[in-house]
Amino acid sequence: MLETLRIPKRKFPCAVRTFWETLSEADREILMSNLCDFSIGHKTLEKALSNVGITLSDTAIARHRSGLCSCSKI
């Protein structure tokens, strides 16, 4: 009876990747440089982005940096 049961795999979009895709090449380099600099804390980066009008949570940044987001599965 359940031989044809298919459970779709959910793909959760990464907020960092979604935002990154909207940026120009120059802005992508700046964001990636800051994301790769682990001396900058997640919350510090969140606040700096917020100061320029960008909403990206420290949790999303932490998940992306740790490889726990969907980006690591692509």
N, C-alpha and C positions, 0 to 999 in steps of 0.2 A: 504494500500500500504506500509506503513512504520512499520507494526506490527513486522516484522522480523529484523528491524534495530537494530544492536548491536554495540555500541561504546565501543571499548576496553579501559580498564583503563590502562593508562601509568604508568609504574613503573620506577621512576627515581632512578638510583643507587646512593648510598651515597658514596662519594669519601673517606670518613674516613673509612667506613666499607670495601670498596674495598681494600684499603691499609692495613687495619688491618688483613684481611684474608691472606695476603701474609707474615705476620710476624711469627717468632717463638714464642713459648709460653712466653719466657722471655721478648722479645720485646713487645709483646702484653700487658703484665703487666705494663711495663714502659710507653707505650703510654696511656693506660687507666688511669693510675695514674695521668699523666699530663693532660689528658682531663677532669678528674673529679676535678682537682684543679683549681677552678675559680679565684684564686688569680693570675693565669698566664693568661695574656690577649691572645686573639685570634691571634693577630699580633705577639706577642712575641713568641708564640708556633710555628707559621708559620716560623718565622725567625730561630728559633732553629732547626727545622726540615730541613730547607733549608741549614743550615750550615753543616749538615751531608749528604746532597745530596738528600733529600726527598722533592718533590714538593707537597704540600698540602695547598690549599689557606685558608686564615683566614676566608673567607666567608663560605667555606665548614665546617670548624671547628665550627664556630658560629652556623650554621644551625644544625649541629649534636648535639652540646651542648644544644641548645634550643628545641630540639625535633621536628624540622621542616623538617627533612630529611625523607627518606623512612624507616629508621630504626625504627622510632616510630610507623610505621604502620604495622610492621611485627608481 
